[in-house]
Amino acid sequence: MATPANSKIVTSNRDKLHENLDKVVRKHLAHPFRKPYAQHSQDAFDAIRQQVEQHSGPIVLDSCCGIGESSHKLAEQHADALVIGIDQSAHRLDKHDTHFLPRDNCLLVRADVVDFWRLALEAGWRPSHHYLLYPNPWPKAHHLQRRWYAHSVFPSLLALGGQLECRSNWPLYLQEFQHSLAVVETRSSIQSLVATSPLTPFERKYSQSGQTIWQLTASLHDDYSDLLG
């Protein structure tokens, strides 16, 4: 029998939607994000671009994938798709091969997703599914714009489209995500999830600690192009 984990619950200096969330989201929608691409992100994108564009099936993005456990499992679930796991840490990605056998339909890429999402959008990629599994919650109020739904890259995340799924052990993160989606008239749902087959090490740890797992899902439209200025 597995030993119960003792993962800490997310704590924050607030317990309701950030009062500046609307303002921040609308600011990002009104002003294009023009940060130059990091060279390593561009190189990583270029290295897989031909393989991705020659793939005849769907594309699935697993953003901030860590060691890529989720990418491997998603590749099993989406057998006809090419799953691309993206993480900025070479140290985390290097652990993948020690735990998982290679899969032909799973690629792991070291890149900043802030760059990768925009590069994929410029290339015309349209993933069928996009997973954000346990993103860093940045729970302090002054860290609002580090959360993906309040980040400058949020319009690009929207414009990629597909079935969006975000999981977190901090329900306020998903409630704010839902609010940001509502700003662009996109419906989403939040529900608790019993992780009988955890997708990530975090999901396993939170479940073993007795924490509730929350899941947000949304179908992103195909008409967000006007949001990019």
Secondary structure as the mmCIF struct_conf table of DSSP 4:
data_model
#
loop_
_struct_conf.conf_type_id
_struct_conf.id
_struct_conf.beg_label_comp_id
_struct_conf.beg_label_asym_id
_struct_conf.beg_label_seq_id
_struct_conf.end_label_comp_id
_struct_conf.end_label_asym_id
_struct_conf.end_label_seq_id
HELX_LH_PP_P HELX_LH_PP_P1 ALA A 2 ALA A 5
HELX_LH_PP_P HELX_LH_PP_P2 SER A 7 VAL A 10
BEND BEND1 ASN A 13 ASN A 13
BEND BEND2 ASP A 15 LYS A 16
TURN_TY1_P TURN_TY1_P1 GLU A 19 ASN A 20
HELX_RH_AL_P HELX_RH_AL_P1 LEU A 21 ALA A 30
BEND BEND3 HIS A 31 HIS A 31
HELX_LH_PP_P HELX_LH_PP_P3 LYS A 35 ALA A 38
HELX_RH_AL_P HELX_RH_AL_P2 GLN A 39 GLN A 54
BEND BEND4 GLY A 57 GLY A 57
STRN STRN1 ILE A 59 SER A 63
TURN_TY1_P TURN_TY1_P2 CYS A 64 CYS A 64
TURN_TY1_P TURN_TY1_P3 GLY A 66 ILE A 67
BEND BEND5 GLY A 68 GLY A 68
HELX_RH_AL_P HELX_RH_AL_P3 GLU A 69 GLN A 77
BEND BEND6 HIS A 78 HIS A 78
TURN_TY1_P TURN_TY1_P4 ALA A 79 ASP A 80
BEND BEND7 ALA A 81 ALA A 81
STRN STRN2 LEU A 82 ASP A 87
BEND BEND8 GLN A 88 GLN A 88
HELX_RH_AL_P HELX_RH_AL_P4 ALA A 90 LEU A 93
TURN_TY1_P TURN_TY1_P5 ASP A 94 LYS A 95
HELX_RH_AL_P HELX_RH_AL_P5 HIS A 96 HIS A 99
BEND BEND9 PHE A 100 PHE A 100
TURN_TY1_P TURN_TY1_P6 ASP A 104 ASN A 105
STRN STRN3 CYS A 106 ARG A 110
BEND BEND10 ALA A 111 ALA A 111
HELX_RH_AL_P HELX_RH_AL_P6 VAL A 113 GLU A 122
TURN_TY1_P TURN_TY1_P7 ALA A 123 GLY A 124
BEND BEND11 SER A 128 SER A 128
STRN STRN4 HIS A 129 LEU A 133
BEND BEND12 TYR A 134 TYR A 134
BEND BEND13 LYS A 140 LYS A 140
HELX_RH_3T_P HELX_RH_3T_P1 ALA A 141 ARG A 146
BEND BEND14 ARG A 147 ARG A 147
HELX_RH_3T_P HELX_RH_3T_P2 TRP A 148 ALA A 150
BEND BEND15 HIS A 151 HIS A 151
TURN_TY1_P TURN_TY1_P8 SER A 152 VAL A 153
HELX_RH_AL_P HELX_RH_AL_P7 PHE A 154 LEU A 160
STRN STRN5 GLY A 162 SER A 168
BEND BEND16 ASN A 169 ASN A 169
HELX_RH_AL_P HELX_RH_AL_P8 PRO A 171 VAL A 183
TURN_TY1_P TURN_TY1_P9 VAL A 184 GLU A 185
STRN STRN6 SER A 188 LEU A 193
BEND BEND17 THR A 196 SER A 197
BEND BEND18 LEU A 199 THR A 200
HELX_RH_AL_P HELX_RH_AL_P9 PRO A 201 GLN A 208
TURN_TY1_P TURN_TY1_P10 SER A 209 GLY A 210
HELX_LH_PP_P HELX_LH_PP_P4 GLN A 211 THR A 212
STRN STRN7 ILE A 213 LEU A 220
BEND BEND19 ASP A 222 ASP A 222
HELX_RH_3T_P HELX_RH_3T_P3 SER A 225 LEU A 228
#
